[in-house]
Amino acid sequence: MIKKAILITGANKGIGFEMARQLGKLGHIIIIAARNETRLKKAVQELEENQIEVKGLLMDVADEKSVWNAAETFAQLNLNLDVLINNAAILDKEDRSILQENEEMLLKTITTNSYGALRVVKAFLPFMKSPSRIINISSEGGSMTDPVGGWAPAYCVSKSLLNAITRHLAAELFTRHISVNAVCPGWVRTDMGGAGATLPVEKGAETPVWMATEAPQDLTGHFFRNKKQIPW
Ligand SMILES: NC(=O)c1ccc[n+]([C@@H]2O[C@H](COP(=O)([O-])OP(=O)(O)OC[C@H]3O[C@@H](n4cnc5c(N)ncnc54)[C@H](OP(=O)(O)O)[C@@H]3O)[C@@H](O)[C@H]2O)c1
């Protein structure tokens, strides 16, 4: 096994934390990023107790300065980044109508879920050599081919935008042998997915973990679920 350095955003809980646990157990170096220092420390401690080689990085993906500060801190680790997983996202409780008058929630959702991921790519690209991988954790809610049903429209739009960003990044980074793909984890029992979701967190992390490790490096510019390509 080649030991990789893997950065996961929004990894203090949920699918992000589970990806960190699974990838760490495989022997990779994990850098978990989170915006809350207390929760970040707790997550680092829990992974260390599981004999995982882990570093914590304070980073709020919705705050440009925080992302660039995190990149400066990362530079001090003297690591090349083999895999970047953009996982951090929000789904607002008030996200019910695309016609909502107040724009704040839509803008906050896009700033975090879509532009946040792009920002992290821009800040961490200098550490990514050839070949390496970027994985954007998306959702079938952002699909342009599935029916749209009025569910969490701001969140769905943010994931459609993340998918579009994924395709453009894949095209631009192709010659540098940096693959860029989007992954839907399925409907997973986390704070975001809720208790009624169909999948346990272990299963939700499965396809991103495969994408970070076993998936062919030349797969790029695609959308995956259950380790299979799905339509955008
Ligand atoms: N669960 C599902 O059914 C499902 C389905 C499809 C796609 N997804 C996607 O899977 C990914 C993980 O979701 P999850 O279910 O694990 O959600 P979750 O349990 O709510 O975890 C989301 C993580 O993102 C972090 N985060 C939010 N905003 C952030 C910011 N501005 N900067 C840094 N971190 C931030 C949260 O940190 P705090 O603790 O600080 O809030 C938390 O660690 C997301 O991209 C989500 O859209 C989930």
The ligand as a Tripos MOL2 file, in Angstrom:
@<TRIPOS>MOLECULE
LIG
   48    52     1     0     0
SMALL
NO_CHARGES

@<TRIPOS>ATOM
      1 N1        -26.4420   12.4910    5.0520 N.am      1 LIG1
      2 C1        -26.9670   12.3520    3.8530 C.2       1 LIG1
      3 O1        -28.0100   11.6770    3.6730 O.2       1 LIG1
      4 C2        -26.3040   12.9600    2.6500 C.ar      1 LIG1
      5 C3        -26.8550   12.7120    1.3830 C.ar      1 LIG1
      6 C4        -26.2480   13.2230    0.2510 C.ar      1 LIG1
      7 C5        -25.1010   13.9960    0.3950 C.ar      1 LIG1
      8 N2        -24.5830   14.2470    1.6280 N.ar      1 LIG1
      9 C6        -23.3710   15.0630    1.7170 C.3       1 LIG1
     10 O2        -22.3920   14.3800    2.4990 O.3       1 LIG1
     11 C7        -21.5360   15.3400    3.1450 C.3       1 LIG1
     12 C8        -21.4710   15.0560    4.6410 C.3       1 LIG1
     13 O3        -22.7750   15.1740    5.1690 O.3       1 LIG1
     14 P1        -23.2020   14.5850    6.5880 P.3       1 LIG1
     15 O4        -24.4700   13.8730    6.3840 O.co2     1 LIG1
     16 O5        -22.0550   13.9130    7.2270 O.co2     1 LIG1
     17 O6        -23.5370   15.9530    7.3490 O.3       1 LIG1
     18 P2        -23.2740   16.4300    8.8540 P.3       1 LIG1
     19 O7        -23.3060   15.2920    9.7900 O.co2     1 LIG1
     20 O8        -24.1820   17.5780    9.0440 O.co2     1 LIG1
     21 O9        -21.7630   16.9550    8.7750 O.3       1 LIG1
     22 C9        -21.4420   18.0700    7.9990 C.3       1 LIG1
     23 C10       -20.0410   18.5100    8.3680 C.3       1 LIG1
     24 O10       -19.7320   19.6960    7.6200 O.3       1 LIG1
     25 C11       -19.2090   20.6560    8.5270 C.3       1 LIG1
     26 N3        -19.3740   22.0120    8.0490 N.ar      1 LIG1
     27 C12       -20.5250   22.6740    7.7470 C.ar      1 LIG1
     28 N4        -20.2440   23.9270    7.3620 N.ar      1 LIG1
     29 C13       -18.8990   24.0720    7.4420 C.ar      1 LIG1
     30 C14       -18.0080   25.1320    7.1820 C.ar      1 LIG1
     31 N5        -18.4370   26.3450    6.7880 N.pl3     1 LIG1
     32 N6        -16.6800   24.9200    7.3260 N.ar      1 LIG1
     33 C15       -16.2170   23.7210    7.7490 C.ar      1 LIG1
     34 N7        -17.0110   22.6750    8.0320 N.ar      1 LIG1
     35 C16       -18.3430   22.8570    7.8750 C.ar      1 LIG1
     36 C17       -19.9400   20.3940    9.8280 C.3       1 LIG1
     37 O11       -19.2500   21.0130   10.8930 O.3       1 LIG1
     38 P3        -20.0000   21.6080   12.2050 P.3       1 LIG1
     39 O12       -20.0450   20.4650   13.1820 O.co2     1 LIG1
     40 O13       -19.0930   22.7150   12.6340 O.co2     1 LIG1
     41 O14       -21.3540   22.0690   11.7680 O.co2     1 LIG1
     42 C18       -19.8880   18.8720    9.8480 C.3       1 LIG1
     43 O15       -18.6280   18.4280   10.3030 O.3       1 LIG1
     44 C19       -22.1200   16.7160    2.8060 C.3       1 LIG1
     45 O16       -21.4460   17.2600    1.6970 O.3       1 LIG1
     46 C20       -23.5520   16.4000    2.4250 C.3       1 LIG1
     47 O17       -24.1180   17.3740    1.5770 O.3       1 LIG1
     48 C21       -25.1620   13.7540    2.7630 C.ar      1 LIG1
@<TRIPOS>BOND
     1     1     2 1
     2     2     3 2
     3     2     4 1
     4     4     5 ar
     5     4    48 ar
     6     5     6 ar
     7     6     7 ar
     8     7     8 ar
     9     8     9 1
    10     8    48 ar
    11     9    10 1
    12     9    46 1
    13    10    11 1
    14    11    12 1
    15    11    44 1
    16    12    13 1
    17    13    14 1
    18    14    15 2
    19    14    16 1
    20    14    17 1
    21    17    18 1
    22    18    19 2
    23    18    20 1
    24    18    21 1
    25    21    22 1
    26    22    23 1
    27    23    24 1
    28    23    42 1
    29    24    25 1
    30    25    26 1
    31    25    36 1
    32    26    27 ar
    33    26    35 ar
    34    27    28 ar
    35    28    29 ar
    36    29    30 ar
    37    29    35 ar
    38    30    31 1
    39    30    32 ar
    40    32    33 ar
    41    33    34 ar
    42    34    35 ar
    43    36    37 1
    44    36    42 1
    45    37    38 1
    46    38    39 2
    47    38    40 1
    48    38    41 1
    49    42    43 1
    50    44    45 1
    51    44    46 1
    52    46    47 1
@<TRIPOS>SUBSTRUCTURE
     1 LIG1         1 GROUP 0 **** ****
